[in-house]
Amino acid sequence: MISFNGAIRDCEKGRKWEQALSLLNEMRECGVAPNVISFNAAVSACEKVGEWERALSLLDEMHERGIR
């Protein structure tokens, strides 16, 4: 979990939104449930490059999963 979150945060800082989303998906595939840190970093990565629709989609997913 910590490694995934760190990698997603690095993607956020580097404005690599596609890689951030890929890591989020990889977490799910490995059976690791993304947490608020994972989602926030991915949302922020999308927001920084104007991918607001993807950011909103992630926020919706957070809501569906009960992540605050």
N, C-alpha and C positions, 0 to 999 in steps of 0.2 A: 504494500500500500504506500509506504513512505517513498519508495523509489519511483513509483508511478506518479505520485503527486509532485515530487521534485522535478521529474521530467516534464510534466504538463506545465508547471510554473516556468521552467526554462523556455518552453515553447511560447508561453504568454509573453515573456520578456523579449523574445526574438521575433514576435509577431508571426509565428508559424502556426496559424490557427488550424490548418489541415492536419498537421502532425499532432496537435493537441487533441483533436477529435479522434484521430486514429488511436492514440494512446488510451483515450477514454473507452473506446470500443474494445481495445485489447484487454483492458481491465475486466470488462464484462465477460469476454471470451475465456479468460483465465479463472473466472469465478470470484473475482475480487470486486466487491460492490463499491462503486465510486461514492465518495462522501462529499460533504460540503466544500472541502478544500479542492477536491478534484474538479467539481462542477464550477466553482467560482473561478478557478484559473482558466478553465476552458471557455467559460462565458466571457471573461475578460480578454482572452486571446481573440475571440471572434469580434468583440466590440472594438478592439483597437484597429482592426482593418476594415470596419464597416460592414461586417457580416452579421447585421443585427437580426435578420430572420433566424439564423442558426442560433444566435445567442438566446432569442426568445424561445426557440424550441427546447434548448437545454433548460431554461427556467421552467418551462412547462413540465419537462421530465422530472425536474427536482420536486416540483409540487406534487406530481403523481406518485413519486416515491416517498413522499412525506419528509423530504430533506429541507430543513430550514436554514 
